[in-house]
Amino acid sequence: MVVCLTVQGCSSASSKSERPAAKTQLAETDQRIYVADWANHRIVHFSNRTGDSWTTCGDQAGGPIKLLFPTSVAVDRRGRVYVVEQRRPHILCFENLSSQQAEIFPFPDSQNRLTNKYAGSWIFVDQRNKIYVSFGGHHRVARCDDMQGKNWMSYGTEGSDVGQFRYPAGIWVDDEGHIFVADFDNFRIVRMDDMLGANWTTLGKYGDGENEFVNPCGIWGDRQGRIYVADQGNDRIVRFDDMHGKNWMTIGGFGTDRQVGKLYAPSGVCVDNQGRIYVSQCSSNHRLVRMDDMDGTNWTIFGQGGSGPYEFSSPMGIFVD
């Protein structure tokens, strides 16, 4: 069933004079950035890293619905924006964030258990516009073809064996259809070839060394097939070439200041077509980081704590178009 409702609370602030003076401005780029601004109950969009065309959606009171702890955001090849929330069992789809309407696809009854635990639900849309969702609250992932739920299929149970997850978080699918999941509370990355779990492969265990994670959250891949993970509990971003951990590399380390290479509880990670890495931090850092590579080249910070323009409160998922 699809419900079409008006969403109250889409607003913009394009005037640079409204930007707080204490902001670090980032180098301009043509990339469009989308952020699930979790504790501000909104999706934020801006057209480049200086914050031009800042737009928010879902954060104002009133109207039939408003967002509640959005955890993840994705954009398909047509520019439609998909959102999932931590405490509501549905997918929202906006034609764009300036529109006042969203389609809503409620998860089937068997998926309706809500969760307040950890990372909630995460979403990804592949090159064929198929929609993938991870469900932290009931330890499985699902896929459907469209917002009508066509060919809905889910996979997984709670546990740590083959075919099991424990609070899965970020989900990413490569161009060949391989599905990668950040298995948050099993401290590992899972890869499978399809929604039947074919060629189930895992990488990771608890720890802070090589091939180890503490609550991996966001996950992404680049054009070379390398995998990036927001290793939240270790305050770092990890990159590796394959599911053996080849060419394992990290950047990060606990830090609440603006020092290059310091992160605090990174939640989302995304890589643009030029290989630049974007990171959101859901901790008290309340900001985004962009860097050119895993050496931290051109490390640049955007945002600060708050609820106004160019501010975040526990940003979670991030998507770069």
Stockholm file with secondary structure:
# STOCKHOLM 1.0

chainA/1-321         MVVCLTVQGCSSASSKSERPAAKTQLAETDQRIYVADWANHRIVHFSNRTGDSWTTCGDQAGGPIKLLFPTSVAVDRRGRVYVVEQRRPHILCFENLSSQQAEIFPFPDSQNRLTNKYAGSWIFVDQRNKIYVSFGGHHRVARCDDMQGKNWMSYGTEGSDVGQFRYPAGIWVDDEGHIFVADFDNFRIVRMDDMLGANWTTLGKYGDGENEFVNPCGIWGDRQGRIYVADQGNDRIVRFDDMHGKNWMTIGGFGTDRQVGKLYAPSGVCVDNQGRIYVSQCSSNHRLVRMDDMDGTNWTIFGQGGSGPYEFSSPMGIFVD
#=GR chainA/1-321 SS CCEEEEBCCEEEECCGGGSCTTCCCCCCCSCCEEEEEGGGTEEEEESSTTCTTEEEESCSSCSSBCCCSEEEEEECTTCCEEEEESSSCEEEEESCTTCSEEEEEECCGGGCCCCCSTTCEEEEECTTCCEEEEETTTTEEEEESSTTCTTCEEECEESSSTTEESSEEEEEECTTCCEEEEEGGGTEEEEESSTTCTTCEEECCBSSSTTCBSSEEEEEECTTCCEEEEEGGGTEEEEESSTTCTTCEEEECBCSSSCTTCBSSEEEEEECTTCCEEEEECSTTCEEEEESSTTCTTCEEECCBSSSTTCBSSEEEEEEC
#=GC SS_cons         CCEEEEBCCEEEECCGGGSCTTCCCCCCCSCCEEEEEGGGTEEEEESSTTCTTEEEESCSSCSSBCCCSEEEEEECTTCCEEEEESSSCEEEEESCTTCSEEEEEECCGGGCCCCCSTTCEEEEECTTCCEEEEETTTTEEEEESSTTCTTCEEECEESSSTTEESSEEEEEECTTCCEEEEEGGGTEEEEESSTTCTTCEEECCBSSSTTCBSSEEEEEECTTCCEEEEEGGGTEEEEESSTTCTTCEEEECBCSSSCTTCBSSEEEEEECTTCCEEEEECSTTCEEEEESSTTCTTCEEECCBSSSTTCBSSEEEEEEC
//
